[in-house]
Every structure is written in structure tokens, then in C-alpha cells.
Amino acid sequence: HAWMLAGTWDAQLTNPRPESPRREWNSDPGVSELAKSLVAVNAPATGWEKVTLPGYMESFGPKWKFTDGEVVYRKELDIPAHMAGKDLFLALGRVDENEETFFNGQSIGRSRQWLFGRGHRIPGNLVKAGRNVLAIRTWDEGIHGGMMGDPHYFSLRAAGVDPDFYHDDYISDDIDETKDENG
């Protein structure tokens, strides 16, 4: 089962910084208080704008042009009962530059990179039947910010399960570097 996440999201520009014409980077000061309130499950319903992801934040409208800084993206998901309690994998595509991702108000991962796609495992104990909230806090240091890439790689799906290829007598050849040859 997979959910394709490309499309309409709620977004708020929570800590805007002017884009530097000399490409001087805006370092990430950390998550603002406003962003902390917006990644919560019971976030305020006001102040959100509808945006299309994946996309550069500069394409969201006039106030977003020539702007860097902090943005919170948010989407509600309806998870069927048979997926409740199961680990999920979130593929984000490219995020420019910093991101921290929250599922039902809990941080599930963070990264800093602008070129490569990223993803996070969502532990099953956070996944419930019905309404679930996915929120992504980003920080754009300079130039083009947002979430880009092929829409097909912007998805949520069941996490990989062990295919159980091996017999009961299978012995792993994984090396445990904490032990020597004497055990």
C-alpha cells in the first residue's frame, strides 16, 4: 500500500529571511516557536496557504519570491485500519536544504542536503487508524528552497519486511566487531 504525496499541501512561511543577492547563506537558527506549534497534531487551523509539492517555494506566490528561511509543510493522511501499528517509510525527494520531519507530532528524522533525495522510517507505534498528521519543517539557507524532485519518489508506503528467504538453519555472516574469535 502506498500514498503518493505529490499535490496540495498546507504551508506557512514561519521565519522568512531575505534572499542574498551576493549568495551569503542564512544559517539555520533552529526551530522557531511558531514552527514547533505547527508540527503538533493539534496545530492551529489558521494561517496556512495551499501550495503544490514538489515545488520550489519561490513558485508559491509573490510573498515567497526572493525569500529564504523556515517553512512548515503539513498534510493530513487517512490511514486504513490494516496499516495501524505498522512501520512506514516516507520518501521525500530533494529538500533544500535542512529538514526535520514529524509524524503525529513526533520527530522521525532530520537531514541537511540539497542535492539527494531522503527518506525516514516511521515507527509503527506512531501510526494509527484514521487521521494522522505529517509535518515537515524546512530551512532554506539560500537561493531556491522547497521540496523538489520526481513526484513518483514523494510517497509514503509500508516499510520493507523481511522476505524470509532463509531456512531455519541459516547462519548469518554478519560480523560483530565487538567480539573476538574467543567470543
N, C-alpha and C positions, 0 to 999 in steps of 0.2 A: 504494500500500500504506500503510495507517495502523494504528497501535496505539492503542487507546483506553486511557488510563491511569487512569481512574476505577476505584476499587476498593481492594483491600487493599495496603497499603504497610508496610514496616518503618519504625519511628521511634524516636528516642531524644531525650529532653529532656537536653541536654548542659550547659547553663548557665542553670538556672532563676532567675528573679527574681520577687519577689512583685509582684502587680498593685497599683498605687497606687490607693487609694480616692479620692484627690484628682486623679487623672489626671496625675500627674507622670511624664514619659516616662523609660524606661530606655534610655539611649543605647547604641548598638552598640559594644562594646569591641573588635570584630574577632573573627576565627575562633579558637575555643579549640583547644587541642592535641587534646582529645578529638574535636572535630568534624573536625579535619584527619585523624585516624586513621580516622574513619568514612566519609569520602568516598573513601578509597582503594579500589582494586579488591579488595584482599585484606583488607578490614576485618574485625575480629573478628566472629564469628557470635553472640556473646552480648550480652545487654543490650537487645535490640530488643523493641519491643512492636508488635503488629499494630494498625494504625489504618486508617480508611476515609477516602480522599481522593476528591473535595474535601470538606473539612470544617474547622470551627473546632477548634483544638487543645483548647479547653475541653470539647469533646464527647467526648474520648478516654478520659475516666475521672476518678476523684476526684483523683489527684495532679496532673492537668493544670488543674483549676479554679483560677481566680484566680492564674494563673501566666503570666508573660511570659518572654521570653528566647530562648535559642538552641535550635533543634531541627534534627536531621538526619533527612531522609526518604530512603529508599533502596528501589530496585526493580531486580530483575534482569530483563533482556529477552533473548529468544532471537531474534536477527536472522538471517533466512534468507540463504543464500549469495549470492543475486542482489542483495541490498542492501548487501553488504560493499563498503566503499570509496566509497560514495555519500553526498553531503551529506544530512542530515536536518534537519527543522525541528521543534522542541519548542514546543508551545503549553501554557503553564502556567495560564492563567486568572489570577485575582487571588491575589496573595500578600501577606500582611500582616506586616510592611512591607518588610524587607530580604530579599534572597535572593541567593545565589550558587549556580550550577548546575554540576555536574561530570558528565562522561561519561567512563567508563573512567578515572577518577581525574584527569582534566584539566579545568580550569575552562573553561567555554564561554561564560560571561556572568554578569553580575550587574546588579541594579537595585534601586531603592528607590522604592516607591509602594504605596499600599494600595488604590487605587480601580480602576485599569485593569488589564486582562489583559496578560500579557507573553509573550514567546517568545524563543527563541535558536536560531541555526543551529548545527548540529553538523557540523564539518568531516569529510569522508569519510575522512581519514587516521586518525580515531579509531574508525570504525565497522568492526567485524569480524564475520565469520560466527560464529554461536553466541552464547555468553554475553557480554553487555555489561551494565555497571552504570551506572545513572542515580542520582545522589545530589543532593539539594537541601538546602543549609544555609540556614535562615531565622533571622531575628532579629525578634521581636515586641517593639516598643517599649512598647506599652500596649493595654489593653482586649482585644479579640478578635484572636487570632493564628491563623495557619494558612494553608491554601490553599483558596480558595473559588471559587465560580462554577459555571457550567453544565458538567456533566460532558462534554458534547459538545465543549467547547473545551479539554479537558485531553487532549492527544494528541501522538503522535509520528508523523511522516509523511515521505515523500520530500520534499526541498526542491524548490521550483519550478525548472523548467528552462526555458530559452529556447525559446519556441514556434516560432522560426524563421519568422516571418511575412513577412520582408522578402526582396526579391530581392538578388542579388549586387551590384547597382549602388546599393543603398541607402546614402545618406549620412546619418549621424546629425546631428541638430540640437542635440545636447548642447553646451553652452557650456563651453569650457575657459578658466577665468578666469586661468590662469597665462600665457596667450599674448595678445598684442595683435593688431591687424589685419595686422601685418607678420610674423607667425609666431611 
